[in-house]
């Protein structure tokens, strides 16, 4: 029988039984640890310090034990990796990814067909990320049950993949077939889509925007009890236009306060400067894509972000490199078409012409450059996602949105936006670890978790050398990137 979703399995998936349908329920034994010694390698430790050549990095029980000079004779019972001519970096961290298939009205066929394969796809995403040296991903909007299941299997060492930190729903929004996420009216929904919305929202959807602070406090703690790693809430609507403020200052104080009591970081999605200002004043720890605004950010808001040391997860992959070149070409073509038209006579017509020009992409680029120039702490936050299943795509998906490679594009993009190669590496490692609330990650030092990437060329000479990956170490295990993903569902090897 085909693996496509039946009516019965669709209902089961949407009711939260997806965990039992994917075939991943049985626990595997943790993989045995093998002591490693990387010799003769140049270490770029993620702190911004000068590279250390001809170093020897020893790893045991998933941790870095020592960093010293390469010994004349390697110790016994240790796997030796020849690092001569290679460069060792901390594993990269992506602070905004989406490891589950969650659809939209345009992707309803994918949602239906693959609803009962959530764990398989989450693991594929984690392995595709790891393939490119991305050892941790923060999932900031996705289906919680399968994501938590795969997160826990990777953490226990039962599966290979990038570490996952999960937020589940964006609080105040509903699922992918909702007014708050995709401007879809309830009257247009099938039962399956309504159930899918409920599965993703986890009782923290549009209804909580109407709660009193006391009611919201109860809801927040009930949600935190589900095991999420951090909290993300809708400071505004999903959209740039209209950009509607989501929660009152009193409500935002509750969201931030209750999460902080439990040691969880809080971030927001806000697409207007006033909506973002309210969230920053509420004490958030991170802003997702602060460049993605309805307008150019006011100077005083940028200063406030910098003064409060708020982390900025930036989609540099979407506004640099090939993505930028494609936008400029489309803008020039659109301008030629607009020049032949009579003047716009309505506000709607003016907006349509700005959309033709991709005006918001230029706003994003300007905001990103200004935030970086002002000294904002930035980290890659790519919005990488699965999108349509390959069999439903009308056109190839750009690699700037694909797991793993999108993170590399963002790191490279930071250099285009004004960082040095060393600063871009720190953004993807040490600063990424701060966003993940994991001080044991992000730098190469004794005692740190051994999440590392080995390159065959110097990324300080050319940041694009981060693509030249010879090997990855995840939680102390040597990983062959060519072997990932192990059991692909969407991925097609070329």
Secondary structure, 3 states (H helix, E strand, C coil): CCCCCCHHHHHHHHCCHHHHCCCCCCCCCCCCCCCEEEEEEEEECCCCCCCEEEEEEEEECCEEEEEEECCCCCCCCCEEEECCCCEEEECEEEEEECCCCCCCHHHHHHHHHHHHHHHHHHHHHHHHHHHCCEEEEEECCCCHHHHHHHHHHHHCCCCCCCEEEECCCEECCCCCCCHHHHCCCHHHCCHHHHHHHHHHHCCCCHHHHHCCHHHHHHHHHHHHCCCCCCEEEECECCCCCCCCECCCHHHHHHHHHHHHHCCCCEEEECCCHHHHHHHHHHCCCEEECCCCCCCCCCHHHHHHHHHCCCEEEECHHHCCHHHHHHHHHHHHHHHHHHHCCCCCCCHHHHHHHHHHHCHHHHHHHHHHHHHHHCCCCEEECCCECCCCCHHHCCCCCCHHHCCCHHHHHHHHHHHHHCCCHHHHHHHHCHHHHHHCCCCCCCCCCCCCECCEEEECCCCCCCHHHHHCEEEEEECCEEECHHHCCCCCCCCCCC
